[in-house]
Amino acid sequence: MGISGFDPLFLVGVDAIRQAHGPRLAALTGRLLSGFALVRFAGDGDWYADCPVVLDFDGVQVELCHWKFDELSIGWDTIDTAAAITGWEEVELTPQWSHTDERLGPLVGQELEEVTLLEWRPAETERDLAAGTVAVEFAFADDRLRIVNGLDENRIEVGAAHPSYLRHRLSR
């Protein structure tokens, strides 16, 4: 993707993600969300949801990226959002880092109260391609933020989670 420092390691399933990243995610509790970065196209400002969502918690950067139908990569302090994105083949679509977003902006400056892994578990009567996918939820006093698998890309959600999510709370 031409993103400086981005070297994803994709994991599948809540157990693998909890084992690899649970303690570090839980350790973010009590920190302020001090910033974020998304990749947008320079021409129209559209979010390129295939690229990682970068959240900065007082100098600890967590980088989340969903891929395929069930894979999630979580990176730590590796992406340089000040560096230009290079090697892009589509000349008319120039990607660049953006630090503005109407969903994330209101959460900046708020203290993180809890981190939860959410596992999509629809009713047994429903056949759902997304069953078993994992989202990461960040709970603040005023709202909840989720980075969700949008079936081969990231999706950002705020507010209450859908009731089909099974919650796996992470604690320090």
GIKA-V49774 format. One record per residue. N is the residue number from 1. RES is the residue in three letters. SS is DSSP state (hx for helix, st for strand, lp for the rest). PSI is psi in whole degrees, 0 to 359 (999 if undefined). Layout:
n,res,ss,psi
N,RES,SS,PSI
N,RES,SS,PSI
This chain:
n,res,ss,psi
1,MET,lp,353
2,GLY,lp,19
3,ILE,lp,119
4,SER,lp,120
5,GLY,lp,350
6,PHE,lp,112
7,ASP,lp,79
8,PRO,lp,146
9,LEU,lp,103
10,PHE,st,134
11,LEU,st,157
12,VAL,st,130
13,GLY,lp,149
14,VAL,hx,324
15,ASP,hx,316
16,ALA,hx,319
17,ILE,hx,318
18,ARG,hx,316
19,GLN,hx,317
20,ALA,hx,326
21,HIS,hx,353
22,GLY,hx,307
23,PRO,hx,320
24,ARG,hx,321
25,LEU,hx,314
26,ALA,hx,325
27,ALA,hx,346
28,LEU,lp,341
29,THR,lp,134
30,GLY,lp,346
31,ARG,lp,157
32,LEU,st,142
33,LEU,st,109
34,SER,st,349
35,GLY,st,177
36,PHE,st,166
37,ALA,st,139
38,LEU,st,156
39,VAL,st,126
40,ARG,st,158
41,PHE,st,133
42,ALA,lp,321
43,GLY,lp,315
44,ASP,lp,354
45,GLY,lp,5
46,ASP,lp,140
47,TRP,st,133
48,TYR,lp,94
49,ALA,lp,353
50,ASP,lp,339
51,CYS,lp,158
52,PRO,lp,150
53,VAL,st,124
54,VAL,st,123
55,LEU,st,133
56,ASP,st,120
57,PHE,st,90
58,ASP,lp,49
59,GLY,lp,357
60,VAL,st,115
61,GLN,st,125
62,VAL,st,134
63,GLU,st,114
64,LEU,st,135
65,CYS,st,118
66,HIS,st,148
67,TRP,st,151
68,LYS,lp,206
69,PHE,lp,345
70,ASP,lp,12
71,GLU,st,142
72,LEU,st,130
73,SER,st,133
74,ILE,st,122
75,GLY,st,164
76,TRP,st,115
77,ASP,lp,37
78,THR,lp,333
79,ILE,lp,132
80,ASP,lp,100
81,THR,lp,357
82,ALA,lp,344
83,ALA,lp,145
84,ALA,lp,147
85,ILE,lp,124
86,THR,lp,169
87,GLY,lp,18
88,TRP,lp,127
89,GLU,lp,335
90,GLU,lp,96
91,VAL,lp,322
92,GLU,lp,348
93,LEU,lp,89
94,THR,lp,114
95,PRO,st,147
96,GLN,st,157
97,TRP,st,139
98,SER,st,144
99,HIS,lp,26
100,THR,lp,139
101,ASP,lp,132
102,GLU,lp,338
103,ARG,lp,320
104,LEU,lp,325
105,GLY,hx,313
106,PRO,hx,344
107,LEU,hx,344
108,VAL,lp,132
109,GLY,lp,353
110,GLN,lp,149
111,GLU,st,135
112,LEU,st,125
113,GLU,st,332
114,GLU,st,149
115,VAL,st,134
116,THR,st,138
117,LEU,st,132
118,LEU,st,128
119,GLU,st,122
120,TRP,st,114
121,ARG,lp,86
122,PRO,lp,168
123,ALA,lp,145
124,GLU,lp,337
125,THR,lp,347
126,GLU,lp,134
127,ARG,lp,120
128,ASP,lp,119
129,LEU,lp,334
130,ALA,lp,357
131,ALA,lp,130
132,GLY,lp,351
133,THR,lp,154
134,VAL,st,131
135,ALA,st,156
136,VAL,st,126
137,GLU,st,132
138,PHE,st,119
139,ALA,st,128
140,PHE,st,170
141,ALA,lp,321
142,ASP,lp,346
143,ASP,lp,174
144,ARG,st,141
145,LEU,st,132
146,ARG,st,136
147,ILE,st,114
148,VAL,st,152
149,ASN,st,113
150,GLY,lp,30
151,LEU,lp,77
152,ASP,lp,20
153,GLU,lp,172
154,ASN,st,152
155,ARG,st,141
156,ILE,st,128
157,GLU,st,145
158,VAL,st,159
159,GLY,lp,195
160,ALA,lp,142
161,ALA,lp,153
162,HIS,lp,143
163,PRO,lp,349
164,SER,lp,358
165,TYR,st,134
166,LEU,st,125
167,ARG,st,134
168,HIS,st,89
169,ARG,st,137
170,LEU,st,134
171,SER,lp,153
172,ARG,lp,999
